[in-house]
């Protein structure tokens, strides 16, 4: 239940990819003449996008941009039963293309619900969330048990290459288990 939550990010860094991994539908907005499509591909855009939208479609370069995106989609390993990210256009400042975008978001939602993909994505996210919480709790326990001096000492040893990070972590975890 509940309403819809929209999360906007800027750029295509690791953080954006992580946020996209927590979303049911990811819309990637590009502008005409966005330049190096290889860059976008490297950033993992093709893996996270459910819908592409070319904004500022009143500028020149829209068709080239559409061709770039379509070409990258051709090269990506979409199965034939998979949702294929459509490439839409919009001029947000004039409210053009927004209704089509929304109806496409709803179509995507229907698709992932019907295919079981939505349930799979959400189950995966819950498992990940549980894993992250356990890791954080263990770290908090280790911090509570290990003296500040010992913690700092192990960190300094790692930085000085006197011990590798894995061995230092093992030592910290052993303290928690004791």
N, C-alpha and C positions, 0 to 999 in steps of 0.2 A: 504493500500500500504506500501511502505517502505521496508527496508531490514530486516534481522533477527538480533536480539540482543541476545547475549549469556551472561548470568550472572553466574559467578561461586561463590559459597559460600563454606566455610569450616565448618565442624561440623554439628550438627543437633539441634541447639538451637532455641529459639523463633524467632530470627531474620531470620533464614533460612526458617522457616515455613511461616513467613510473606512474604518473598521474593517469595517463591514458590507460594503463593497465588496470586501474581501479574503476574505470568508466564502463557503462553498458554500451555507449555509442560514442565514438570519437570522430569529430569533424575536424579535418585539417584545412585551414584557410591559407590560400596562397594568393599572391598578387601577380598580375601580368608581368612578364619579364623578371620573374623571381630569380633568374640567373641559373646558377649551377644546380641542375637537377641531381647530379651525382652526389652533391653535398646532402641533399634532402634524403636521398636513398641511403647514404651512409648513416645519417642520423636516425635511421630506423622508421622513417615516416611511412614507408610502404607497409610495414608490419602492423602499425597501430591504427592506420586510417580506415574508418568504415565509410566515410563520405569525404570527398574532396570538394571544396568550393573555391572558385576563383573569384575573389572580391575585386572591386574597382574594375569591373568588366566593361566600363565605359572608356577605358584606356586602351592603347594599342598593345598588341602582343598577346591578346587573349587566346587566339587560336593556336599560336605556337606553344603557349603554356599548357593548353588542353592536350595538345599532341604529346608534349613532354610527359605529362602525367599518365596519359593513356599508354604510352610506350613503356613507362616504368611498370605499369600494371601488367602489360603483356609479358614482361620479363620476370615478374614475381611468380611465386609458385602457388597460385590459386588453384584449388581443385575445382572441377566443373560444378560441384554441388555447393561450393562456397558462395557466400555473398560477394559480389564483385563491386567494389566501391565506385559509385557513380561520380562523375565529374560535373558539378553544377556551376552556374555563374550567378553573380549577384552584384548589385551596386547598393551596398548597405545604407549609404547616406540618403538614397532615394527610395529605400524600402523595396527595391527590386530583387526578386529571387528569394525573398525570405519565406514566403508561403510555400514555395516549392521545396526549400531546404527543410522546413518543418515537416511537410508531408513525407519527405524522404527519411527523416529521422524516425517517423512513425512506422514507415514501411520496414526499416531496418529492425526496429523493435519487434514487429510482427514476425519477421524472418527468424531472428535469434530465439524468440520464444518458441516458435513452431519447430525449429530444428533441434531444440534442446541446448543450443549453444549458450543461451543466457544463463540457464541453470548451471552449466559446466563452468562458465566464467565466474559466476558468483561463488560456487563451491570452491573453486581454486583460490579465489580471493580470501575466503574465510579460512582455508587451510594456511595460507600465507600469513594472514593476520595473526592467527594463533601461534605460528612459528616465531614471528617477530616479537610477540608479547613474551613468550617463554624466554627467548634470547635476552630481551631487555631485563626481565625479572632476574635471570641468572647473573647478568652483569651487575645489577643492583646488589644482589646478595654477595657477590665477590667483593664489590666495593665496600660493603658493610663489614665483611670479615677480615679482609686483608688490610693491614695497616697502611696508612698513606705513604710511609717511608718505603715499605716493601713494594707497593704499587708503582711508586715513582722510580724506585730502583730498577724494577723489571723493565719499565718503559725506557729508562736511560740505557740499560744494557742492550735493548733492541735497537735503539737509535745509534748506539756505538758499535753495532754489529757484533756484540759480544755473545748474543743469543738470538736465535731466529724467532720471529713473532709467534710461530706455532708452539714452540717449546715454552715460551713465556706464558702463552695463553693456557697451555696444559698445566703449568705450575699454579696459575691463578685459579683454575677450575679445581685442581686437586685440593686447594685450600677450602673451597666451598663444600666439597664432598666430605671433608674431614669432620 
